[in-house]
Structures are given as structure tokens and as C-alpha cells.
Amino acid sequence: MLRASPGNTQPQGTNPRSLLRLMILVASLSIAFIIAGATFGIQQVYTAHLISEAEGDAVDISELILVHLGQLILRADQGGKEELVIDANNRAELDRQLRTFLRPFDIVKIKIYDLEHKIVHCTDPALIGRVDEGNRRLENALAGNNDSKFETKDAVLDLAEEKKFDVDVVECYVPIRSAQGAILGSFELYLDVTRFRQEIGSGVRASIGILTLILLAVFAASFLVVRKGTRQLEEAQQALQRMATTDPLTGAYNRGEILSRAREEISRLQRACEKLAAPSMGLIMLDIDHFKKINDSYGHLAGDQVLRELTHRIKLTLRPYDIFGRYGGEEFLALLPGTTLDGSRGVAERLRQVVGQSPFTAEGQNLQVTISLGFATILPEEPDLTEALRRADEGLYQAKNSGRDRVCGAVPG
């Protein structure tokens, strides 16, 4: 069967509920984006602080190495100028003392570079003698700047020759300076900062948790305000929709809306012609008999009550998807999708009976009310409602001229 379109024809983009759902979506995505960005940002802040602290420790440790082990690393030339020289005969002693000296400081590896980018000493003997060309961080240190970087190593060999897995380290390049301030080389110290991983993780989680609660609280408050405004807007739009489409007295569709619905149904009927053998739509025009006498005898308030009760009875009789409206004055129009001419006659007869079978109560009076009805069908080839309305109106005219309280139909000519 052909069905009428829903009563709410409001464009999707202007529907307050759609706007509210869009706001929820945008807010949810915004919160997710903010939390993701904040997580990354806070993690970077903690990491930067950790690098800064580790670099400060590396500088202090480097100075202590020069104070306590400088005689094994630095040597004065004949002019009293210091230079970085590690005697092969003293290498074993330097390595032993370095390991002993660095054990309390969570250092897992140390390298000593000369000005030619050559590793002149390292706690990993296999690296001694290697030239590290193209190392920009080393070049930065040899230019007199500290340079530090955080990395996670899959495995490292510490100073006690024990292998450690999944280790967080801060690699710090620290310039080696002479007493006169000249750059002689660079230390590269690997500081084990794995012990701070849980602390950083807890700090990040706590910060994000607080931020999330704040965002949810702000969103919830905003949502409540917007939802209240949305409901008020929706109620206002519904009121405007009712005013634009319904008759204020009876609550039935007004003339403009029922004609608009009729055009939609005709369009559907024409499309259905391609699929159905004989699609059809019935049309009933009805008029209250002697309505002017009711107004004259009992007053317009009584007439209004009759119109409302009539609408109520007819709506209860029609199908949910049938379309019913006030065409003008005491004249009403019903559209019956998927109904043949004989079916329209049967519906019209039921409407006549349901109106006339029991009296109406208006202004304390019991009034016997009858209606006259004309019926027709809209033919698939008809481009609009004009001819079908004319035929239904002719049927209504025949019903009234035949004594009223009856149903008549005009055959298509």
C-alpha cells in the first residue's frame, strides 16, 4: 500500500535533535582530541624535565670525573697547555676507577671523545678507536654545548657487565674543558632513568584523569544548557509546524497542508505505476448537513464543538496513514492511499454512519448531526488533484441534492 509521508517535514539540518546529536559528536571528538593531545604534551613535559635533570647530573658527574680522575685523562704539554690524552698503559686503571667512581650514579656506559670525533676510551672496549663522523650531537658538544636525548634501549650492558633489558636512558654529551675553558673533547654518558618510568606514567595518568574529569564536567554542564535550549527550540518549532499545517479549531490538517500531502501522494502514485498493475488512491469530500442552522440555533460555540467532535470521530474511523483535513468551513477532505473506487465508497459509508449513529453534545444539547459525502479516485494518469476533486465535489453535490445524509460518487468522464 502507498503510505503518507510522516508529519514532520522539517529539514534534517535544522532539526534541534540533529543539532544536539551533532554537538555531542563534535564534543566527544573534541574531548578525545584534547585528551590525546594533552597526553602527548604532558608526556613531553615530563620527559623534557627528566632530560633536564639528567643533563644537570651528567654535567656534575663530568666535573667530578675531571677532578678525581683528571690525571688519567688530561695532560699538560711543555707550555702548560692541557690536552686530552689517555695513555694506553693507564687505560686499564682508568677503566677500573671509572667503573668504581660511576657505580653510585646509575651510569650504564661512558664514552670519551677527542676533538677528532674519535672514541679514546669507553666502558665498552669494542668501541675504542672508532671515529664517529657525522654525529651532530657530538659536534654540538665539541662546539661547547650540552646535548641530551631520551631513548629506550632494548638491552644495554651496564658497568658491572650485566645485561639489562628495556632500559630508559638519557644520552648526554658534555664538553670536556681545560682549566682555561678550552674545549678538549666530550664525554657521552648514558644515565639509566628507568626508575622514573612508573613515576612519569603515574603523573601523566593523574594529570589526564583530572583533565578528563574537568572536560566531562564542562561538557555535561554545557550539554544540560544546550539540551534545555534545544527542547525549547523544538517545542517552538513544533508549535510553528502545527500552526502552519493544522486547523487550529479541529486539529486536522488545514487546506494548504492536505493539498500538499495530496501532491506527494499523486507523485508516489505515478511512480508506483511502473511497479503495480493498478495503483489507486481514494478521495472523499464531506460536508455537514444544515451546519448553518446549528450555528444559528445554538451559537457558534456549539458549531465549533460539532466540528471538533466530527473530526475526532472520523480520525478514529480512518486508517493511521489516511490523510484528513479541513478543506474550508464545514467541508472536509480525506485522502485514502491504496484505495479503489469501491473501497472509497465503503469508507465514505462508514464515515456517514459513525457521524450519524449517535448524537453530538454541544453547549449542553444533544444534536443529531449528519453529513453528505462525495467520493472519487485519483487516476494514475492525472497530473494533479484537480479532476478528482471535481468528481468528488460533483458526488457531494448529488448527495446534498438527493436529500443529504448519503454517499454519492461521480464516474470519471
C-alpha positions in Angstrom: 0.0 0.0 0.0 1.0 3.6 -0.5 1.6 5.4 2.7 1.6 9.1 3.6 4.8 10.8 4.5 5.5 11.5 8.2 4.0 14.6 9.7 7.4 16.1 10.5 8.8 17.5 7.2 11.4 19.6 9.0 14.8 19.6 7.1 17.3 17.3 8.8 19.9 20.1 9.1 17.5 22.3 11.1 16.1 19.6 13.4 17.1 20.6 17.0 17.7 17.0 17.9 20.0 16.6 15.0 21.9 19.6 16.1 22.1 18.2 19.6 23.4 14.9 18.3 25.9 16.8 16.2 27.0 18.8 19.3 27.5 15.5 21.2 29.6 14.1 18.3 31.7 17.2 18.0 32.2 17.5 21.8 33.1 13.8 22.0 35.7 14.1 19.2 37.0 17.3 20.7 37.4 15.7 24.2 39.2 12.7 22.6 41.4 15.0 20.6 42.2 17.2 23.6 42.9 14.2 25.8 45.2 12.6 23.1 47.0 15.9 22.6 47.3 16.6 26.3 48.6 13.1 26.9 51.3 13.6 24.4 52.0 17.1 25.6 52.2 16.1 29.3 54.4 13.2 28.4 56.7 15.5 26.6 56.8 17.9 29.5 57.7 15.1 31.9 60.3 13.8 29.5 61.8 17.2 29.0 62.0 17.7 32.7 63.6 14.3 33.1 66.2 15.1 30.4 67.0 18.5 32.0 67.5 16.8 35.4 69.6 14.1 33.9 71.7 16.6 32.0 72.4 18.5 35.1 73.5 15.3 36.8 75.7 14.4 33.8 77.4 17.8 34.0 78.1 17.4 37.7 79.4 13.9 37.2 81.6 15.1 34.4 83.2 17.8 36.6 83.7 15.2 39.3 85.4 12.9 36.9 87.8 15.6 35.8 88.5 16.5 39.5 89.2 12.9 40.7 90.4 11.2 37.5 91.7 14.1 35.5 95.3 12.9 35.8 94.4 9.8 33.8 92.6 11.8 31.1 94.3 15.2 30.7 98.0 16.0 30.3 99.8 19.4 30.2 102.2 20.0 27.3 105.6 21.8 27.7 103.9 25.1 27.5 101.5 24.1 30.3 98.5 23.8 28.0 96.2 20.9 28.8 95.2 18.4 26.2 93.1 15.2 26.2 95.5 12.2 26.2 94.8 8.7 27.5 98.0 6.6 27.8 97.5 3.0 26.7 99.4 2.0 29.8 96.9 3.7 32.1 93.8 2.6 30.2 93.0 -0.4 32.4 93.5 1.7 35.6 91.2 4.4 34.1 88.6 1.9 33.3 88.7 0.4 36.8 88.5 3.7 38.5 85.7 5.0 36.2 83.6 1.9 36.9 84.1 2.3 40.6 83.5 6.0 40.6 80.4 5.9 38.5 78.7 2.9 40.2 76.6 5.0 42.6 75.3 7.3 39.8 73.2 4.9 37.6 75.6 5.3 34.7 75.4 2.3 32.3 78.0 3.5 29.8 80.5 6.3 29.2 82.5 7.4 26.2 85.3 9.9 25.9 85.8 11.6 22.5 88.7 13.8 21.4 88.4 16.7 19.0 88.7 14.4 16.0 85.5 12.6 16.9 87.5 9.6 18.0 86.4 7.5 20.9 89.6 7.4 23.0 88.0 5.5 25.9 84.8 3.6 26.5 83.4 1.2 29.1 82.6 -0.9 26.0 86.2 -1.8 24.8 84.9 -2.7 21.3 84.1 0.9 20.6 87.5 2.3 21.5 89.3 3.8 18.4 86.0 4.3 16.4 85.6 7.7 14.7 82.0 9.0 14.9 81.8 11.2 11.9 78.5 13.0 11.1 77.3 12.9 14.7 75.7 16.3 15.0 75.1 15.9 18.7 78.8 15.3 19.2 79.6 18.2 17.0 77.3 20.4 19.2 79.2 19.2 22.3 82.6 19.9 20.7 81.2 23.4 20.0 80.8 23.9 23.7 77.1 22.9 24.3 75.5 20.2 26.3 73.3 17.9 24.2 70.9 15.4 25.7 68.4 12.9 24.3 65.9 10.4 25.8 65.8 6.9 24.4 64.5 3.5 25.3 67.0 0.7 24.7 66.0 -2.9 24.2 69.1 -4.0 26.0 72.3 -2.4 27.5 75.4 -3.8 29.2 75.9 -1.9 32.5 79.2 -1.1 34.2 79.0 -4.4 36.2 78.9 -6.3 32.8 75.3 -7.3 33.4 72.8 -7.1 30.6 69.7 -5.0 31.3 66.6 -5.1 29.1 64.0 -2.4 28.2 66.0 0.4 29.7 65.2 4.1 29.6 68.4 6.2 29.2 69.3 9.8 28.7 72.3 10.1 26.5 74.2 13.3 27.5 77.1 14.8 25.6 79.1 17.1 27.9 82.1 19.1 26.7 85.4 18.5 28.4 87.1 21.8 29.1 90.6 22.7 30.2 91.2 24.9 33.3 91.4 27.8 30.9 88.0 26.9 29.3 89.2 25.5 26.1 87.3 22.5 24.6 89.4 19.4 24.7 86.8 16.7 23.8 83.5 15.4 25.0 82.0 12.9 27.4 79.0 10.8 26.4 77.2 9.5 29.4 74.3 7.1 29.4 72.2 7.7 32.5 69.7 5.0 33.5 66.4 6.7 34.2 64.2 3.6 34.0 63.3 4.0 37.7 61.3 7.2 36.8 59.1 5.4 34.2 56.4 4.4 36.7 56.5 7.9 38.3 56.1 9.6 34.9 53.3 7.2 33.9 51.5 7.8 37.2 51.9 11.6 36.8 50.6 11.5 33.2 47.7 9.3 34.2 46.8 11.5 37.1 47.0 14.7 35.0 44.9 13.2 32.2 42.4 11.9 34.7 41.9 15.3 36.3 41.7 16.9 32.8 39.2 14.3 31.7 37.0 15.0 34.7 37.2 18.7 34.1 36.3 18.3 30.4 33.4 15.9 31.2 32.1 18.3 33.9 32.2 21.3 31.5 30.7 19.2 28.7 27.9 17.9 31.0 27.0 21.4 32.1 27.1 22.7 28.6 25.0 19.7 27.4 22.3 20.4 30.0 22.1 24.0 29.0 22.1 23.2 25.3 19.6 20.4 25.7 17.2 22.7 27.6 17.5 25.3 24.9 17.1 22.6 22.2 13.9 21.3 23.8 12.5 24.8 24.0 13.5 25.4 20.3 12.0 22.1 19.3 8.8 22.9 21.1 8.7 26.3 19.4 9.3 24.7 16.0 6.6 22.1 16.7 4.2 24.8 17.6 5.1 26.7 14.4 4.7 23.5 12.4 1.3 22.9 13.9 0.3 26.4 13.2 1.5 26.1 9.6 -0.1 22.7 8.9 -3.1 22.2 11.1 -6.5 23.8 11.5 -6.4 25.5 15.0 -10.0 24.6 15.8 -10.2 20.9 14.8 -6.6 19.8 14.9 -7.0 18.3 11.4 -4.7 19.3 8.6 -5.5 22.7 7.0 -6.3 23.2 3.4 -2.8 24.0 2.3 -1.3 21.0 4.1 -3.8 18.5 2.8 -3.3 19.7 -0.7 0.5 19.5 -0.2 0.1 15.9 1.0 -2.1 15.1 -1.9 0.6 16.3 -4.3 3.1 14.0 -2.6 0.7 11.0 -2.8 0.0 11.7 -6.5 3.7 11.7 -7.2 4.0 8.4 -5.4 1.1 7.0 -7.3 2.7 7.9 -10.6 6.0 6.3 -9.6 4.1 3.2 -8.4 2.6 2.8 -11.9 5.8 1.3 -13.0 5.6 -1.5 -10.5 1.9 -2.1 -9.7 -0.7 -3.2 -12.1 -3.4 -0.8 -10.9 -2.3 1.6 -8.2 -5.0 3.9 -6.9 -5.9 6.5 -4.2 -9.4 7.3 -3.0 -10.7 10.7 -2.2 -13.7 11.7 -0.1 -15.2 15.2 0.3 -17.8 15.6 3.0 -19.9 18.4 4.3 -22.0 18.8 7.5 -25.7 18.9 6.7 -27.5 22.1 7.7 -24.5 23.4 9.7 -25.7 27.0 9.4 -28.8 26.0 11.3 -26.7 24.6 14.1 -24.8 27.9 14.4 -28.0 30.0 14.2 -29.9 27.9 16.7 -27.2 27.0 19.3 -24.5 29.5 18.6 -21.0 29.4 17.1 -19.5 27.8 20.2 -21.8 24.8 19.6 -20.8 24.8 16.0 -17.2 24.7 16.9 -17.8 21.8 19.3 -19.6 19.9 16.5 -16.6 20.4 14.2 -14.2 19.1 16.8 -16.3 16.1 17.6 -16.8 15.3 13.9 -13.0 15.4 13.4 -12.5 13.1 16.4 -14.9 10.5 15.1 -13.6 10.5 11.6 -10.0 10.2 12.7 -10.9 7.2 14.8 -12.5 5.6 11.8 -9.8 6.2 9.2 -6.6 4.3 9.0 -3.5 5.8 10.6 -1.9 6.5 7.2 -5.0 8.1 5.7 -4.9 11.9 5.3 -7.7 14.0 6.7 -8.1 17.8 6.8 -10.5 20.7 6.9 -11.0 21.9 3.3 -13.0 25.0 4.3 -15.8 26.0 6.6 -17.7 22.8 7.4 -16.2 21.0 4.4 -13.6 18.3 4.9 -11.4 16.2 2.7 -10.0 12.7 3.2 -7.3 11.0 1.1 -7.2 7.2 1.1 -3.9 5.8 -0.3 -4.1 2.4 -1.9 -8.0 2.5 -2.1 -10.1 1.7 -5.1 -13.3 3.4 -6.1 -15.4 0.7 -4.4 -13.2 0.9 -1.4 -13.7 4.6 -1.2 -17.5 4.2 -1.3 -17.3 1.7 1.6 -15.1 4.1 3.7 -17.5 7.0 2.9 -20.4 4.9 4.1 -18.7 4.1 7.3 -17.9 7.7 7.9 -21.6 8.6 7.3 -22.7 6.0 9.8 -20.2 6.9 12.5 -21.2 10.5 12.4 -25.0 10.0 12.3 -25.3 6.9 14.6 -25.2 8.8 17.9 -26.0 12.5 18.8 -23.3 15.2 19.4 -23.2 17.0 22.7 -22.7 20.8 22.3 -23.4 23.5 24.8 -25.4 21.1 26.9 -27.6 20.0 24.0 -27.8 16.6 22.2 -27.7 17.4 18.5 -28.3 14.9 15.7 -25.7 15.6 13.0 -25.5 14.1 9.6 -23.0 14.5 6.7 -23.2 14.2 3.0 -20.2 12.7 1.1 -18.8 12.5 -2.4 -16.1 10.1 -3.4 -13.8 9.6 -6.3 -10.4 8.1 -7.1 -7.3 9.8 -8.5 -6.3 8.1 -11.7 -2.6 7.4 -12.3 -2.5 9.4 -15.5 -3.9 12.5 -13.8 -1.1 15.1 -13.1 -2.8 16.7 -10.1 -5.8 16.6 -7.8 -8.0 18.9 -9.9 -10.1 16.4 -11.7 -10.5 14.1 -8.8 -11.6 17.0 -6.6 -14.1 18.0 -9.2 -15.6 14.5 -9.3 -15.7 14.2 -5.5 -17.4 17.7 -5.4 -19.9 16.5 -8.0 -20.7 13.5 -5.9 -21.1 15.7 -2.8 -23.4 17.9 -4.8 -25.5 14.9 -5.8 -25.7 13.7 -2.2 -27.0 17.0 -1.0 -29.5 17.4 -3.8 -30.7 13.8 -3.2 -31.8 14.6 0.3 -28.5 14.7 2.3 -27.1 12.1 4.8 -25.9 9.9 2.0 -22.9 8.9 -0.2 -22.6 9.6 -3.9 -19.8 9.2 -6.4 -19.1 10.7 -9.9 -17.8 8.4 -12.6 -14.7 9.7 -14.4 -15.7 11.3 -17.7 
